[in-house]
Amino acid sequence: MRTPRTATGAPSVTAPPREPERAAPARRPGGRTARTRALVLDAVRAQLVEHGYDGLTVDAVADRAGVHRTTVYRRWQDVGGLLADLLTLGAEDDWRPADTGTLLGDLAALNHEVHASLTEQPSVAAALIAVSFRSAPAADALRGFWEERYAQCETVVERAVVRGELPAETDARALLVAATAPLYHHLVLLRSAPDPGLPDRAARTAVLAAEAGAFSR
């Protein structure tokens, strides 16, 4: 079963205990290759949140995953390749933004997912953001991931236009960034304490600005 993921692509639960590589991969889609990838990327997540970027090495990941280090080097080459594939995995899921019936409800639901992923302990999402400042491959992969996520979320604005809540010329990306940015600013940059009311306040502020035409092209 695939680990449920959030708007940030991070798993909603911590990585499962590692399994020995010799366990039979039967009935797992993709066979042995897919199973090895899952084991290695689970190990990357766990190693990253426990030891940070400095403790993330190919050898440490291979040992934690229970696979031979040459397997990891052959497929991922280095730590940058591991981090890039971890973000690629997040983009491969079937996540979609909630449809609550209102723009405010949709943005609030999105923000609550972001808040949860950034405040869970350990937070894979926060760790990946931190690593992106130290690894060029991770930064490129994270940028691509955000592009994909924002594109998926544009349906929130499209639905609001159809319902008559917003004018057709509303810039979806600008609205989405304005709605989610306060969470990253407070929780990642300022490292403020978790605030359960922040997702709703940020969503409400963005909706009021949108209704006033702040995001019209």
Rosetta silent file (secondary structure, phi, psi, omega in degrees, C-alpha in Angstrom):
SEQUENCE: MRTPRTATGAPSVTAPPREPERAAPARRPGGRTARTRALVLDAVRAQLVEHGYDGLTVDAVADRAGVHRTTVYRRWQDVGGLLADLLTLGAEDDWRPADTGTLLGDLAALNHEVHASLTEQPSVAAALIAVSFRSAPAADALRGFWEERYAQCETVVERAVVRGELPAETDARALLVAATAPLYHHLVLLRSAPDPGLPDRAARTAVLAAEAGAFSR
SCORE:     score description
SCORE:     0.000 S_00000001
   1 L     0.000  136.921 -178.887    0.000    0.000    0.000 S_00000001
   2 L   -76.314  143.513  178.508    1.314    3.428   -0.879 S_00000001
   3 L   -70.376  128.003  179.475    1.975    5.841    1.952 S_00000001
   4 L   -58.939  142.493 -179.085   -0.662    8.619    1.933 S_00000001
   5 E  -124.289  163.692 -176.205    0.814   11.968    0.944 S_00000001
   6 L  -110.488 -173.154  179.621   -0.091   15.589    1.486 S_00000001
   7 L   -59.843  -26.358 -179.794   -0.019   18.782   -0.542 S_00000001
   8 L   -88.702   -3.048 -179.620    3.724   19.029    0.091 S_00000001
   9 L    85.347   -5.712 -179.831    4.351   15.494   -1.109 S_00000001
  10 L   -79.218  147.297  177.407    5.558   14.366    2.281 S_00000001
  11 E   -66.049  144.861 -178.103    4.205   11.098    3.710 S_00000001
  12 L   -82.085   -4.161  174.582    1.535   11.571    6.352 S_00000001
  13 L  -133.012  161.515  179.817    3.153    8.950    8.561 S_00000001
  14 L   -70.397  161.832 -176.711    6.761    8.262    9.432 S_00000001
  15 L   -62.102  141.092 -179.872    8.760    5.801    7.376 S_00000001
  16 L   -71.184  162.064  177.878    8.036    2.136    8.126 S_00000001
  17 L   -59.626  146.747 -178.460   10.670   -0.131    9.656 S_00000001
  18 L   -69.337  152.555  179.660   13.179   -1.385    7.137 S_00000001
  19 L  -115.670  149.767  177.589   12.728   -4.836    5.694 S_00000001
  20 L   -66.079  143.672 -175.690   15.468   -7.261    4.688 S_00000001
  21 L   -64.690  -24.195 -176.414   16.193   -7.162    0.970 S_00000001
  22 L   -77.368   -6.602  178.630   15.738  -10.892    0.667 S_00000001
  23 L   -59.252  141.748 -176.165   12.005  -10.661    1.480 S_00000001
  24 L   -64.687  128.318 -178.287    9.945  -11.910   -1.461 S_00000001
  25 L   -88.658   14.303 -176.552    8.803   -9.021   -3.679 S_00000001
  26 L   -59.541  146.220  176.009    5.817  -10.949   -5.042 S_00000001
  27 L    69.111   11.720  176.891    2.565   -9.082   -5.658 S_00000001
  28 L  -102.951  121.053 -177.277    4.278   -5.709   -5.456 S_00000001
  29 L   -53.778  131.544  179.275    3.675   -3.591   -8.595 S_00000001
  30 L    93.105  -11.198  176.041    6.909   -3.152  -10.490 S_00000001
  31 H    69.162 -150.657 -173.141    8.562   -6.177   -8.905 S_00000001
  32 H   -61.766  -39.044 -178.906   11.996   -6.149   -7.315 S_00000001
  33 H   -62.167  -45.078  179.337   13.082   -2.844   -8.850 S_00000001
  34 H   -65.928  -37.072 -179.371   10.078   -0.976   -7.454 S_00000001
  35 H   -67.961  -40.384  177.766   10.515   -2.631   -4.076 S_00000001
  36 H   -62.856  -42.392  178.671   14.188   -1.660   -3.929 S_00000001
  37 H   -60.592  -43.778 -179.468   13.296    1.923   -4.814 S_00000001
  38 H   -62.552  -43.895  179.488   10.699    2.015   -2.036 S_00000001
  39 H   -62.062  -44.429 -177.473   13.150    0.631    0.525 S_00000001
  40 H   -67.676  -44.238 -177.558   15.881    3.086   -0.454 S_00000001
  41 H   -71.674  -31.095  172.040   13.643    6.159   -0.513 S_00000001
  42 H   -62.048  -40.184  179.353   12.096    5.208    2.837 S_00000001
  43 H   -67.038  -37.944  177.483   15.649    5.061    4.173 S_00000001
  44 H   -60.768  -47.029  179.397   16.439    8.480    2.673 S_00000001
  45 H   -58.524  -49.904 -177.031   13.431   10.021    4.431 S_00000001
  46 H   -63.352  -44.469 -179.241   14.293    8.446    7.775 S_00000001
  47 H   -64.786  -39.229 -177.996   17.998    9.317    7.568 S_00000001
  48 H   -64.653  -48.554 -176.509   17.240   12.888    6.531 S_00000001
  49 H   -73.600  -25.831 -179.055   14.844   13.707    9.360 S_00000001
  50 H   -85.729  -35.136 -172.072   16.979   11.965   11.996 S_00000001
  51 H  -124.808   -2.940  178.721   20.448   13.160   10.991 S_00000001
  52 L    74.439 -177.918 -176.778   19.975   16.048    8.574 S_00000001
  53 H   -62.577  -38.720 -177.237   21.791   16.640    5.314 S_00000001
  54 H   -65.766  -25.416  179.739   25.233   16.087    6.822 S_00000001
  55 H   -94.407    3.492 -178.264   24.243   12.599    7.953 S_00000001
  56 L   -94.325  103.219  177.579   22.749   11.664    4.601 S_00000001
  57 L  -127.407  158.836  178.779   25.256    9.514    2.719 S_00000001
  58 H   -60.738  -42.519 -178.881   24.864    6.790    0.138 S_00000001
  59 H   -64.154  -41.919  179.998   26.472    4.269    2.462 S_00000001
  60 H   -64.569  -40.918  179.552   24.177    5.199    5.374 S_00000001
  61 H   -65.989  -43.948 -179.572   21.102    4.934    3.151 S_00000001
  62 H   -61.521  -43.668  179.520   22.198    1.573    1.722 S_00000001
  63 H   -63.786  -43.353 -178.555   22.818    0.179    5.186 S_00000001
  64 H   -67.040  -36.595 -178.739   19.500    1.442    6.479 S_00000001
  65 H   -78.702  -17.923 -178.144   17.593    0.095    3.475 S_00000001
  66 L    76.876   28.199  177.697   19.304   -3.282    3.680 S_00000001
  67 L  -120.411  161.820 -178.488   20.514   -3.155    0.076 S_00000001
  68 L   -72.737  140.051 -176.841   24.022   -3.300   -1.333 S_00000001
  69 H   -60.369  -31.201  179.116   25.705    0.090   -1.709 S_00000001
  70 H   -64.970  -30.014  176.516   26.640   -0.651   -5.329 S_00000001
  71 H   -63.909  -42.663 -179.511   22.923   -0.915   -6.100 S_00000001
  72 H   -68.555  -46.905  179.646   22.385    2.583   -4.740 S_00000001
  73 H   -60.844  -39.569 -176.872   25.427    4.057   -6.491 S_00000001
  74 H   -65.973  -39.451 -175.470   24.454    2.443   -9.784 S_00000001
  75 H   -90.192  -38.926 -173.343   20.910    3.825   -9.810 S_00000001
  76 H  -110.499  -11.173  178.387   21.182    7.130   -7.909 S_00000001
  77 L    66.769  -55.237 -175.447   24.917    8.003   -8.183 S_00000001
  78 L  -154.781 -174.780 -178.628   24.960   10.326   -5.144 S_00000001
  79 H   -62.415  -38.279  178.429   22.940   12.058   -2.445 S_00000001
  80 H   -59.189  -40.639  178.186   21.621   14.609   -4.926 S_00000001
  81 H   -65.969  -37.322  177.747   20.178   11.814   -7.038 S_00000001
  82 H   -64.214  -45.937 -178.825   18.532   10.254   -3.999 S_00000001
  83 H   -66.648  -40.213  178.955   16.894   13.521   -2.962 S_00000001
  84 H   -62.210  -41.323 -179.585   15.735   14.280   -6.492 S_00000001
  85 H   -70.510  -32.169  177.019   14.097   10.857   -6.780 S_00000001
  86 H   -61.886  -41.429  178.173   12.441   11.275   -3.384 S_00000001
  87 H   -71.835  -34.609  176.166   10.751   14.426   -4.666 S_00000001
  88 H   -62.067  -40.038  178.070    9.902   12.727   -7.948 S_00000001
  89 H   -61.075  -39.997  178.268    8.147   10.020   -5.955 S_00000001
  90 H   -62.668  -34.215 -179.704    6.080   12.663   -4.199 S_00000001
  91 H   -77.903  -13.111 -176.861    4.983   14.062   -7.545 S_00000001
  92 L   -86.543   -5.692 -176.092    3.947   10.611   -8.786 S_00000001
  93 L   -76.195  176.837 -177.830    1.101   10.183   -6.323 S_00000001
  94 L  -104.218   28.254  179.713   -2.575   10.734   -7.109 S_00000001
  95 L   -61.689  140.545  173.921   -3.073   13.602   -4.655 S_00000001
  96 L  -141.144  148.236  179.060   -5.702   16.179   -5.563 S_00000001
  97 L   -66.676  147.729 -178.784   -6.944   19.238   -3.636 S_00000001
  98 L   -65.554  149.032  175.561  -10.181   18.788   -1.712 S_00000001
  99 L  -112.997   98.534 -176.594  -13.462   19.980   -3.230 S_00000001
 100 L   -94.596  -11.048 -179.560  -15.482   21.462   -0.357 S_00000001
 101 L   102.339  -10.856  177.783  -17.901   23.456   -2.488 S_00000001
 102 L  -139.824  154.751  177.391  -16.436   26.906   -1.704 S_00000001
 103 H   -63.229  -44.427  179.933  -13.184   28.710   -2.441 S_00000001
 104 H   -60.034  -44.634 -179.880  -12.652   29.438    1.245 S_00000001
 105 H   -64.081  -40.800 -179.488  -13.204   25.810    2.164 S_00000001
 106 H   -65.448  -45.023 -179.345  -10.863   24.553   -0.559 S_00000001
 107 H   -67.694  -37.742  178.504   -8.037   26.922    0.398 S_00000001
 108 H   -65.250  -41.841  179.061   -8.479   26.189    4.095 S_00000001
 109 H   -63.068  -41.854  177.735   -8.342   22.439    3.442 S_00000001
 110 H   -61.411  -46.154 -178.986   -5.175   22.890    1.388 S_00000001
 111 H   -64.647  -35.926  178.412   -3.589   25.008    4.111 S_00000001
 112 H   -66.058  -34.536  176.143   -4.443   22.500    6.817 S_00000001
 113 H   -66.381  -43.653  178.582   -2.607   19.812    4.839 S_00000001
 114 H   -62.112  -45.148 -179.905    0.437   22.067    4.482 S_00000001
 115 H   -59.346  -43.456 -179.065    0.314   22.941    8.196 S_00000001
 116 H   -64.154  -41.681 -176.913    0.147   19.268    9.157 S_00000001
 117 H   -70.717  -28.963 -178.723    3.081   18.297    6.959 S_00000001
 118 H   -86.579  -16.912 -176.990    5.262   21.122    8.289 S_00000001
 119 H  -110.240   -9.342  177.244    4.479   20.550   11.960 S_00000001
 120 L   -65.318  153.608 -179.408    4.479   16.764   12.182 S_00000001
 121 L  -120.809  118.803   -3.891    7.443   15.272   13.996 S_00000001
 122 L   -79.800  156.036 -178.942    9.612   14.470   12.238 S_00000001
 123 L  -100.650  108.840  177.371    8.714   16.660    9.274 S_00000001
 124 H   -66.935  -38.739 -178.845   10.019   15.300    5.982 S_00000001
 125 H   -60.836  -47.347  179.819    8.680   18.369    4.164 S_00000001
 126 H   -63.690  -38.530  179.824   10.613   20.795    6.376 S_00000001
 127 H   -64.869  -41.290  179.844   13.757   18.687    6.049 S_00000001
 128 H   -66.513  -37.578  177.574   13.543   18.679    2.254 S_00000001
 129 H   -63.545  -44.006  178.946   13.079   22.452    2.164 S_00000001
 130 H   -61.800  -42.537 -178.282   16.166   22.901    4.350 S_00000001
 131 H   -66.546  -30.238 -177.555   18.216   20.544    2.174 S_00000001
 132 L   -61.708  -20.361  178.116   17.246   22.423   -1.000 S_00000001
 133 L   -82.881   -7.415 -176.912   19.470   25.298    0.160 S_00000001
 134 L  -121.231   -9.225 -178.055   22.498   22.994    0.253 S_00000001
 135 L  -131.350  116.123  179.805   21.968   20.668   -2.700 S_00000001
 136 H   -60.804  -44.510  177.409   21.529   21.956   -6.256 S_00000001
 137 H   -61.050  -39.075  178.883   19.863   18.716   -7.482 S_00000001
 138 H   -66.626  -39.263  178.998   17.469   18.824   -4.530 S_00000001
 139 H   -62.786  -44.123  179.365   16.699   22.495   -5.205 S_00000001
 140 H   -63.951  -42.395 -179.284   15.924   21.775   -8.869 S_00000001
 141 H   -66.886  -39.816  179.823   13.766   18.794   -7.954 S_00000001
 142 H   -66.198  -39.467  178.205   11.901   20.753   -5.281 S_00000001
 143 H   -61.920  -43.958  178.158   11.231   23.591   -7.706 S_00000001
 144 H   -63.936  -37.630  179.112    9.808   21.132  -10.214 S_00000001
 145 H   -63.289  -45.240 -179.479    7.709   19.514   -7.509 S_00000001
 146 H   -63.517  -39.034  178.497    6.200   22.851   -6.469 S_00000001
 147 H   -57.891  -43.701  179.959    5.417   23.690  -10.085 S_00000001
 148 H   -65.884  -43.209 -178.794    3.508   20.430  -10.402 S_00000001
 149 H   -64.735  -44.623  179.325    1.662   20.904   -7.110 S_00000001
 150 H   -63.866  -37.818  177.426    0.592   24.466   -7.910 S_00000001
 151 H   -61.801  -40.658  177.783   -0.593   23.324  -11.336 S_00000001
 152 H   -64.533  -34.953 -175.950   -2.711   20.637   -9.653 S_00000001
 153 H   -79.514  -12.430 -179.807   -4.150   23.218   -7.252 S_00000001
 154 H   -61.343  -20.621  177.204   -5.233   25.605   -9.997 S_00000001
 155 H   -62.580  -26.471  177.037   -8.440   23.582  -10.216 S_00000001
 156 H   -59.953  -45.089 -179.914   -9.422   25.195   -6.895 S_00000001
 157 H   -72.716  -38.821  178.796   -9.524   28.602   -8.598 S_00000001
 158 H   -60.571  -41.274  178.100  -11.128   27.219  -11.751 S_00000001
 159 H   -64.680  -38.662 -179.610  -13.975   25.753   -9.684 S_00000001
 160 H   -65.450  -36.602  177.513  -14.439   29.089   -7.907 S_00000001
 161 H   -64.725  -43.961  179.345  -14.717   30.880  -11.267 S_00000001
 162 H   -62.156  -38.769  179.674  -17.370   28.414  -12.444 S_00000001
 163 H   -75.373   -8.141 -179.845  -19.317   28.920   -9.203 S_00000001
 164 L    85.722   12.840 -179.726  -19.205   32.685   -9.717 S_00000001
 165 L   -80.826  -24.231 -176.472  -17.049   33.348   -6.660 S_00000001
 166 L  -135.861  151.772  175.041  -14.193   34.875   -8.675 S_00000001
 167 L   -70.107  153.140 -175.871  -13.834   36.768  -11.960 S_00000001
 168 L   -62.732  -24.796 -176.873  -12.549   34.741  -14.900 S_00000001
 169 L   -87.157   12.985  178.792   -9.369   36.826  -15.143 S_00000001
 170 E   -64.643  132.654  177.243   -8.148   35.765  -11.687 S_00000001
 171 L   -81.159  104.759 -174.276   -4.487   34.711  -11.664 S_00000001
 172 H   -60.878  -45.236 -177.227   -4.707   31.245  -10.095 S_00000001
 173 H   -62.999  -43.472 -179.466   -1.002   30.902   -9.284 S_00000001
 174 H   -62.414  -40.354  179.055   -0.815   34.302   -7.586 S_00000001
 175 H   -65.972  -44.317 -178.759   -3.854   33.501   -5.453 S_00000001
 176 H   -64.730  -40.770  178.122   -2.553   30.087   -4.444 S_00000001
 177 H   -64.025  -42.998 -179.936    0.850   31.454   -3.486 S_00000001
 178 H   -63.976  -34.156 -178.406   -0.764   34.205   -1.411 S_00000001
 179 H   -73.523  -36.114 -174.910   -2.959   31.668    0.383 S_00000001
 180 H   -95.529  -23.942 -174.444   -0.171   29.242    1.282 S_00000001
 181 H   -55.200  -40.482 -179.212    2.811   31.577    1.753 S_00000001
 182 H   -57.770  -31.500  179.594    1.981   32.599    5.348 S_00000001
 183 H   -67.847  -44.949  179.074    2.348   28.993    6.496 S_00000001
 184 H   -67.424  -36.915 -179.688    5.827   28.624    5.058 S_00000001
 185 H   -63.895  -48.369 -177.134    6.829   32.051    6.362 S_00000001
 186 H   -73.720  -44.353 -171.317    5.725   31.372    9.938 S_00000001
 187 H   -87.267  -29.681 -177.953    6.574   27.678   10.225 S_00000001
 188 H  -100.537  -48.573 -177.313    9.733   27.402    8.106 S_00000001
 189 H   -79.128  -50.609 -178.934   11.358   30.857    8.135 S_00000001
 190 L   -84.753  -15.522 -177.773   10.291   32.174   11.541 S_00000001
 191 L    54.543   41.243  178.584   10.042   28.703   13.084 S_00000001
 192 L   -70.816  160.070  177.356    6.945   29.808   14.984 S_00000001
 193 L   -66.665  149.117  177.934    5.018   27.380   17.135 S_00000001
 194 L   -53.477  136.406 -178.563    2.239   25.453   15.356 S_00000001
 195 L  -128.859  101.916 -177.180   -0.919   27.550   15.136 S_00000001
 196 L   -58.211  -22.985 -178.533   -4.099   25.577   14.317 S_00000001
 197 L   -86.933  -12.831 -176.731   -5.878   28.798   13.367 S_00000001
 198 H   -61.457  -44.331 -179.229   -3.273   29.949   10.845 S_00000001
 199 H   -56.981  -42.753 -179.167   -4.514   27.861    7.879 S_00000001
 200 H   -69.622  -40.685 -179.845   -8.030   29.319    8.118 S_00000001
 201 H   -64.999  -43.083  179.910   -6.827   32.898    8.614 S_00000001
 202 H   -64.592  -39.227  178.694   -4.458   32.724    5.666 S_00000001
 203 H   -65.988  -43.070 -178.815   -7.183   31.259    3.457 S_00000001
 204 H   -64.047  -42.056  179.121   -9.697   33.905    4.514 S_00000001
 205 H   -62.144  -42.582  179.841   -7.262   36.738    3.830 S_00000001
 206 H   -65.390  -39.639  179.694   -6.504   35.383    0.369 S_00000001
 207 H   -64.976  -44.400  179.038  -10.193   35.032   -0.477 S_00000001
 208 H   -60.656  -41.714  178.683  -10.943   38.599    0.616 S_00000001
 209 H   -65.656  -40.663  179.842   -8.060   39.883   -1.507 S_00000001
 210 H   -64.368  -42.868 -179.828   -9.207   37.816   -4.490 S_00000001
 211 H   -64.644  -26.593  178.895  -12.780   39.071   -4.196 S_00000001
 212 L   -85.432   -0.132  177.234  -11.420   42.629   -4.196 S_00000001
 213 L    88.080   15.809 -177.487   -9.619   41.950   -7.474 S_00000001
 214 L   -65.237  -22.755 -176.584   -6.100   41.777   -6.068 S_00000001
 215 L  -113.520   20.176  177.182   -5.203   38.819   -8.307 S_00000001
 216 E   -74.657  137.176 -179.639   -6.845   39.919  -11.532 S_00000001
 217 L   -69.920    0.000    0.000   -4.545   39.720  -14.511 S_00000001
